[in-house]
């Protein structure tokens, strides 16, 4: 038996506020689409702000802006890695503090250029406060990063409430109510449009270190992805912080068309890199068929040097 669902629409208030199907023109997005970042200044200049929400001319414009910010952030982090090549993860943490290195500098630069209060900045502040408690509780309900399933880059483009306007349509990218389907069959068959699994683990030989592993699948009207994320935490003195470690992460899954028929295997990997967090993600671009993931066929693999290894599956 396969899970089946309709294509719901979520419209609230005086303005169309749409999460799943909408009047967005998605005809330019198909399997041949690939976000590009040829002219960063032109792409960024085309982003306007209205009533505290960023506006984009098209889905392609939004996705190209995401791509530019991802590239800038990775170049920023890679430059730091290259400059201090050969240093240990602990040494890199100390150097960050000594030189005032800002891990998310390119994202903050964009926010400041638009004089924009982003969801990323709001959640980042909450993460810092959460970890600054005497005994932070490491679970999904207390971790501010789990308020949604979005990346720091995408949050950079959203209002604090999670909204963005594309082609004049106000969209809440944090609202999953219209893409959550019925549970997968206990026999392991069926397809869904959303699933997220998060686990927190203590290092096997060090109670002052923690790992968060996240595996998620999500469908938009124009794309579907499977993503794995690992975050490293360390207690220094009497306070916890995100800390660098040699991280590796991989993801593999299976996507299906809207009838859960035709299927395709996908995979991606990242690392090892001495980072505080690391992601692997595979995205399939389509407005026609590849809108779901196959139940129990999504897998995340997480590794921290030789100290931790784990998997998530759903």
Phi, psi and omega in degrees: 000133178257148176287133178236151178205159175276178178254090188284160175238137179242107181234124183225151172075190184282341180247141178302126185230090198245134182253320184254255180285146182202184177275013179297140176278104182253012186295338181275356183255114174216190186295345179271352181291139175215120179302141181231158179224060183287313182235091186301314184298320179293318179297314180292322182296333181283356180270123179247172180230134181219118179054042175078011180236135178283145182240139180232144184291330186201169174299317180301319179299315178299311182292326176293324178293320175302314180300316180298314181293322176299316180296316180297318181294315180295320178297320178298313181288322180293326178295319176298314179302317182292318181299323184245037179302136178097347177283152176285167179299319178296320178296321179296322176299317180294320179295319177308311182295317185296321184260358180072034181292130180258113185301322184251031185307312181300327179288319177295322178300317179296314180301318181292324180295333179259002185047055193240131174269101188268163174294326179300311181298320179297312182290324178299317178298321179291325177296315179300316180294320179300313182287341182276001176288163179298316181220077180298141178271120181270089172206171188295328183283338181260337182283114181299334179297341181263016173294336176209183182249023187262158178279165176300324181294311179297320177300330179300331184264001182251151172293170180301333179275356178093019186257151174213151179246121179238124183053035178083358181260125179278124185236134175259103183280355178266348184271112182259007187301329184264004175240357178280126182253181177298159180297153177293153178297141177296346179273358174091010179252171179110174181221155180221167176252351178208141171199140176218132177233130181229134176225149177240135183226145170275140175305142181304325186239019183205105183287351179265015176228144179227154175233135168249132176238131179233136173234129183216152172229141182208142177242136168249173176297341184240001180196164171221146179217160169235135188219143173236140182223139176234136178232136181252133178238147179217140177266122178240119187068238178245020181230145176267152175207161169285132187227154180287148173201166177281100187255144171224144180211143179219155179219144172216150183197187179220124177261155180222160177285180189295341178262008182062033181260268180301133186231156181217132177279140180224157178198158176201159179211163181205137177109179002284141176220145179274084184232167175279331177209157182209146181230151167233137184209138171242129180242134173247125183263122178188144174249007188249309192229318190275079188246000186223165170244150184279131182301137175064020178241019180247131187222134173243140180237131189228134182216139174238102180045231176252018188259336184209139173215132180205166178225152170234146181217141170201000000 
